[in-house]
Amino acid sequence: MKRMMLALAVFALIAGSAYAQGTIKIGGIWTLADITGKQGSAAAQLAVDEINAAGGVLGKKLDLIVVDDEGKADKAAAAVEKLATVDKVDVFMGGMGSGAELGKIPAFKKYGKVVMSTGAAGSVTVEKALGPSPESDFYFHIHPWDYNQGASYAEGWDAIQKQYPNIKIRKIFLAYEEGAFGKSSWDSTKVLFGSDMRYTIDGASFKSALFGGGDYTSVLEAAKAFKPDLFLWAGYDADALPLLEQSKAMKFSPGIYLGAPPGWPIGFGSSKLSRNVMLYGMWSPAMNDNNPASAKFYKNYVAKYKEEPATYFAPLSYSAVYILADGIKAAGTTETAPLIKALEATKYASPLGETITFKPSNIIKHQGITRQKILQWQGGFQEVIWPFEAATAEPVYPFPAWK
Amino acid sequence: MVVKRRTAIIAAMSIAATIALILWKPTVLIYGLQAAGLYAAVAIPMGLVLGIVHIVNLSHGEFMMVAAYAAYSACKALGMDPLLAIIPTAIVTAIFGWVIFQLTIRRALKGPELNQLILTFGLAIAFTQTINLIFTSQTYKIPLDYVSASMDIGDITFGTWSFVFVAVAIVYTYGLQFFLTKTTTGKAALAVGQNPRGAAIVGIDVYRTYGLVFALAMALVGAMGALFLTKSAIFPGVGTPFTMKSFCLIAMAGVGNIPGILGASVLLGVAENFLRAFRPTRDWAEIVFFVLIIVVIVGRSLKGRKS
């Protein structure tokens, strides 16, 4: 009996202290194998630390609990279950690959907590699975959908060809990884660039190094035979260097060599192979000069982690935490309905160079950013080429032949 | 006589197919051979273990992954090239393999085969998760200039670095043949593999031989781990697909047939690249491996029933 009383007393003490301390728990799910997840989760933690240092939210500290989904739908679904039932988080955030995000959606719907999604561009899969309002109102999607990205790129390449008449694009080849991310890129590329017959499109899939692949010879052979003006690959950071090494070995140098991984390997800029490779993205350290929010994020990130943020998923995840914190402050609670209402009024001047607000997309009610940028690796740095109002450098064209 | 005739027919057909490929799609042969070299160089050490120690090591690919991480760590710490890390990595992996053998696999050798499978499967998971804890699941790649070496023949330009795997596979095949047939230790290992009880009666220390063969196989796969680092990005799951591929190549070649693994690898590598060379069949390349293994096993079963 005495033992039972003692155990109850200890339990009451622990529970009481936890209650008094008070934390708002954010469940973050990322693919930590990929640089987007590694740096995205690190940037989210940076934002949490900054907010806690400034007094927290509603008098409580934020607590970010990160789970690795390994890029797999089953692991991602299990991560949601674990965070909801074991850690009892108040809100969810994170995400990158559409395949993994698709696995989370049934569990997200089951628990109905607010989700601040930083990834998953696949509209055919993820947006369709979410469904229209009101069933998907808990889901705030900051990252653009694939059709937003595609429309942005089409607009960008048109503008670039108009501004620089020496750049001429007629034939586009897409090398895409065989998962959901690559396939949705291929589908949207065909629709956006191939539908009005202005461009000739071809493509082939490859198995990403991230999933046990890494041999790109056949896809490069197909691309070389097609003789594209623009070669685009949609894979992961693990593919970046081996793909360029094999392109060099096969002396494949199209007019524009463009990569669209969600993030680039750490130190990619210091490799000679990075020279004049173009990329799609939302952010670059080059933007620090004319964007104070970007400069503040960059400075604090480098000071904390002693490495440069190499992917736009870092400032995107950082922004997601601030948007959530501001929403919780305005709602005065983490309860879903008032928090959704508060988040709908978001106007956040992000490090990405634009003020994030939420508007309806093709299916869901809460879509954040819709525009992306075209950048180029020059002298080891990512320079913004388009939109011209945010440009930090002129494009180098054509992609030089391999020596 | 019948066997000789059949061998001659197979040889003639292989030569004809090779000439046809060279004339029609030379890159299929080039990249097929390069892929075959990699498959064979990883599978041969597994074949050695299966042929002599008689265990299916389901942690084979994970040993290569651990070796690749060891080589990566050495390269980063000492600023050395992965090629210089091959021999030290092979030695470290051999010692590691010997320790793992003595502590775990040896205990399961007399047990049912299912126990051995579960044990080595458990080792595979343990290795992957340990590396995941130490290095996280972030991918690593060392940029190297020489891996982009290329050659021009007529209109075609192709990378030449991956031929290093072909060279390694040939060295492994003939080196092991030499070891098993010309050296005292190798002959003892062959005897143990063929008849462990008989070998013990004539005074061969069976378990010592098993340990030695396992360590040798791990040294070979460890060397491949360092060499693999030159070509590919590494992450905790990088070795897993090689275990199943290696096992299937051994099944195709027949247990104990090391030169056969080389032949099966060429068949697999060329078939995969052949399918990838044509638009309608590009996405079928991953299936060819399963088709080949089913055809070989069914064919062998039918032949066995007939005889």
Interface residues (C-beta under 8 A of the other chain):
Chain A: T31 L32 A33 D34 I35 K38 D68 E70 E178 A204 S205 K207 A209 L210 G212 G214 D215 T217 S218 E221 A222 Y236 D237 A238 D239 L241 P242 E245 Q246 K248 A249 M250 K251 P265 S271 K272 L273 W402
Chain B: T27 Y31 Q34 A35 T136 S137 Q138 T139 K141 P143 L144 D145 V147 S148 A149 S150 D152 T157 F158 G159 T160 W161 K231 S232 A233 F235 P236 G237 V238 T240 P241 N273 R276 A277 R279 R282 D283 A285 E286
